[in-house]
Amino acid sequence: MRPYLLLRAAELAAERPAGSTEDVHFTEALAASVIEDTTAVGDVVLDPFAGYGTTLAVATRLGRAAVGVELLAERVERITARTAGRATVVHGDARNLSELLELHGRPVGSIDLVLTSPPYMTSVDHPENPLTGYTTDDGDYATYLRELGVVFAQVASLLRVGGHAVVNVANLATGDVVTPLAWDVGRVVSEHLSFRGETFLCWDEHPPGHAGDYLLWFRHT
Ligand SMILES: C[S@@+](CC[C@H](N)C(=O)[O-])C[C@H]1O[C@@H](n2cnc3c(N)ncnc32)[C@H](O)[C@@H]1O
């Protein structure tokens, strides 16, 4: 586990898919660093919040098997095209992760690495629900954290013993208020997996609204 990674905002912008206005992804360099440090060729990498498919694209390029779950159909199509059909991309809700993976031949204990970044939420001024793709206004921070716990409980059972889970998450600034999202997600995931430490993501230009950006490292012991 590296204490910090240097990241460039221009690299993130250059990797943003055509037609997209949101930087809801991490960089390919970040994904490659984690995947190379924790897995070998032929291992299975899972992203339960697959987004634009950065984890899956880099994993397949490095000779790993890749599986992802994504709620939004348009992003599922994007990932399928980006990975040229070499990854398993499941259109569904990560809150049903175990069932979805079982249906696609990935049972309990079959995953070597989970590399993911959940959809973010602030503790104030945030009625949109991250876990419905921000499409409903029933957002509630405590419920959101509890439901992330439901996802990571399933992540823990899907990981083989000794497997890693690496979560990219930032603390978020809204005016003067900072939501300690990284600390809250860390606590939630720690209920299911053993916390091993963090990598500080050192941006040349800080992403707007981020107070501090991290990789949180966990292991299924
Ligand atoms: C922060 S983005 C992940 C970006 C990804 N790491 C990348 O680099 O491309 C979070 C993703 O989770 C998806 N999502 C939100 N709720 C979900 C749910 N309940 N089940 C599965 N995916 C969900 C969002 O649509 C979004 O694409």
The ligand as an SDF file (V2000), in Angstrom:
LIG
                    3D

 27 29  0  0  0  0  0  0  0  0999 V2000
  -18.4180    7.1930   -8.4480 C   0  0  0  0  0  0  0  0  0  0  0  0
  -19.1890    6.3320   -9.7720 S   0  0  0  0  0  0  0  0  0  0  0  0
  -17.9780    5.0440  -10.0900 C   0  0  0  0  0  0  0  0  0  0  0  0
  -16.9700    5.4090  -11.1480 C   0  0  0  0  0  0  0  0  0  0  0  0
  -15.9920    4.3040  -11.5310 C   0  0  0  0  0  0  0  0  0  0  0  0
  -15.1190    3.9550  -10.4230 N   0  0  0  0  0  0  0  0  0  0  0  0
  -15.1340    4.7280  -12.7360 C   0  0  0  0  0  0  0  0  0  0  0  0
  -13.9530    5.1070  -12.5590 O   0  0  0  0  0  0  0  0  0  0  0  0
  -15.6570    4.7280  -13.8580 O   0  0  0  0  0  0  0  0  0  0  0  0
  -20.4980    5.4620   -8.9680 C   0  0  0  0  0  0  0  0  0  0  0  0
  -21.4000    4.6890   -9.9240 C   0  0  0  0  0  0  0  0  0  0  0  0
  -22.3130    3.9190   -9.1290 O   0  0  0  0  0  0  0  0  0  0  0  0
  -23.5380    3.8460   -9.8580 C   0  0  0  0  0  0  0  0  0  0  0  0
  -24.6010    3.4560   -8.9080 N   0  0  0  0  0  0  0  0  0  0  0  0
  -25.3390    4.2510   -8.0930 C   0  0  0  0  0  0  0  0  0  0  0  0
  -26.1890    3.5100   -7.3540 N   0  0  0  0  0  0  0  0  0  0  0  0
  -25.9910    2.2220   -7.7040 C   0  0  0  0  0  0  0  0  0  0  0  0
  -26.5660    0.9950   -7.2750 C   0  0  0  0  0  0  0  0  0  0  0  0
  -27.5350    0.9690   -6.3540 N   0  0  0  0  0  0  0  0  0  0  0  0
  -26.1260   -0.1480   -7.8360 N   0  0  0  0  0  0  0  0  0  0  0  0
  -25.1270   -0.1190   -8.7890 C   0  0  0  0  0  0  0  0  0  0  0  0
  -24.5660    1.0220   -9.2480 N   0  0  0  0  0  0  0  0  0  0  0  0
  -24.9790    2.1740   -8.7010 C   0  0  0  0  0  0  0  0  0  0  0  0
  -23.7090    5.2310  -10.4480 C   0  0  0  0  0  0  0  0  0  0  0  0
  -24.6020    5.2280  -11.5370 O   0  0  0  0  0  0  0  0  0  0  0  0
  -22.2510    5.5670  -10.8420 C   0  0  0  0  0  0  0  0  0  0  0  0
  -22.0230    5.2300  -12.1840 O   0  0  0  0  0  0  0  0  0  0  0  0
  1  2  1  0
  2  3  1  0
  2 10  1  0
  3  4  1  0
  4  5  1  0
  5  6  1  0
  5  7  1  0
  7  8  2  0
  7  9  1  0
 10 11  1  0
 11 12  1  0
 11 26  1  0
 12 13  1  0
 13 14  1  0
 13 24  1  0
 14 15  1  0
 14 23  1  0
 15 16  2  0
 16 17  1  0
 17 18  1  0
 17 23  2  0
 18 19  1  0
 18 20  2  0
 20 21  1  0
 21 22  2  0
 22 23  1  0
 24 25  1  0
 24 26  1  0
 26 27  1  0
M  CHG  2   2   1   9  -1
M  END
$$$$
